[in-house]
Amino acid sequence: MPHKIPESVLVVIHTADLDVLLIERADRPGFWQSVTGSLDRPDEPLLETATRELFEETGIVADGERIVLKDWLLSNVYEIYQTWRHRYAPGVTHNTEHVFSVCVPRDIPITLAPREHLQYAWLPLLEAADQCFSSSNAEAILQLPRHVDDK
């Protein structure tokens, strides 16, 4: 299996009322997060990565009309958890994560990728931030209100 590219997207899924969808990792039960995923190739556009990961992990289709991904134009650089470092080329220790959000109806069907996630939960914003194992994910959730109204 080829090494993962140390560049990824984070997609915060939320309702108009700012309830946030979190998903529990299958490889680490108890680890809750938003949608995340690495680029498949170095030249893959970030919006394409976010669209693909959103669909692969939740079954939600960002059609650009009713369901629209919003690029926050914000990147976080963080140290890759030791647990997952073996997936990257030797010597790679940091990842650049690009933040997106998407507002969806509360009753949108969610279809998890069973090999990746065990269950999902809709949580109020502060509770969702507290539940995330990743500090950059928690911070993005806390920043969500600033990104909802600016078009």
Disulfide bonds with the S-S distance in Angstrom:
none
